Amino acid sequence: MTIYPGIIRSLLEDCRSYRQRQKDLDALKSAIWNAAQQITALEDRELRRKLQQMEAELDSIQFTIDTDKVFPETLKALEGLETTLAASLR
């Protein structure tokens, strides 16, 4: 269990908002990056690393895939992150 449940819940909400197209990709990437910067405890360093990797992966998708395929590809990438985030709350 993480010592940052508020940050994790907020980030899960950001992911949900993105899935519902209430938040754009740049805002989601910013939320992920900001969460990673707030997670500083040694115990959660793996979570921080995953968040940083996810932000980089979303960046890569955004700038290397045809525009009409970006949203579906980012949703696929987010599945793993959301699973990791939910598991860290248990």
Contacts in CASP RR format, 6 or more apart in sequence:
PFRMAT RR
TARGET T0000
AUTHOR 0000-0000-0000
METHOD contacts of the structure
MODEL  1
MTIYPGIIRSLLEDCRSYRQRQKDLDALKSAIWNAAQQITALEDRELRRK
LQQMEAELDSIQFTIDTDKVFPETLKALEGLETTLAASLR
1 88 0 8 1.000
1 89 0 8 1.000
1 90 0 8 1.000
2 8 0 8 1.000
2 39 0 8 1.000
2 44 0 8 1.000
2 47 0 8 1.000
2 88 0 8 1.000
2 89 0 8 1.000
3 41 0 8 1.000
3 43 0 8 1.000
3 44 0 8 1.000
4 38 0 8 1.000
4 39 0 8 1.000
4 41 0 8 1.000
4 44 0 8 1.000
4 47 0 8 1.000
5 89 0 8 1.000
7 35 0 8 1.000
7 38 0 8 1.000
7 39 0 8 1.000
8 35 0 8 1.000
8 85 0 8 1.000
8 88 0 8 1.000
8 89 0 8 1.000
9 89 0 8 1.000
10 31 0 8 1.000
10 35 0 8 1.000
11 31 0 8 1.000
11 32 0 8 1.000
11 35 0 8 1.000
11 51 0 8 1.000
11 85 0 8 1.000
12 82 0 8 1.000
12 85 0 8 1.000
12 86 0 8 1.000
14 23 0 8 1.000
14 27 0 8 1.000
14 28 0 8 1.000
14 31 0 8 1.000
14 32 0 8 1.000
15 28 0 8 1.000
15 78 0 8 1.000
15 81 0 8 1.000
15 82 0 8 1.000
15 85 0 8 1.000
17 23 0 8 1.000
17 28 0 8 1.000
18 24 0 8 1.000
18 25 0 8 1.000
18 27 0 8 1.000
18 28 0 8 1.000
18 74 0 8 1.000
18 78 0 8 1.000
19 75 0 8 1.000
19 78 0 8 1.000
21 71 0 8 1.000
23 31 0 8 1.000
25 58 0 8 1.000
25 62 0 8 1.000
25 70 0 8 1.000
25 71 0 8 1.000
25 74 0 8 1.000
28 58 0 8 1.000
28 74 0 8 1.000
29 55 0 8 1.000
29 58 0 8 1.000
29 59 0 8 1.000
29 62 0 8 1.000
32 51 0 8 1.000
32 54 0 8 1.000
32 55 0 8 1.000
32 58 0 8 1.000
32 81 0 8 1.000
33 51 0 8 1.000
33 52 0 8 1.000
33 55 0 8 1.000
35 51 0 8 1.000
36 48 0 8 1.000
36 51 0 8 1.000
36 52 0 8 1.000
36 55 0 8 1.000
39 47 0 8 1.000
39 48 0 8 1.000
39 51 0 8 1.000
40 48 0 8 1.000
44 88 0 8 1.000
47 84 0 8 1.000
47 88 0 8 1.000
50 81 0 8 1.000
50 84 0 8 1.000
51 81 0 8 1.000
54 77 0 8 1.000
54 78 0 8 1.000
54 81 0 8 1.000
57 77 0 8 1.000
58 74 0 8 1.000
58 77 0 8 1.000
61 70 0 8 1.000
61 73 0 8 1.000
61 74 0 8 1.000
61 77 0 8 1.000
62 70 0 8 1.000
62 74 0 8 1.000
65 73 0 8 1.000
END
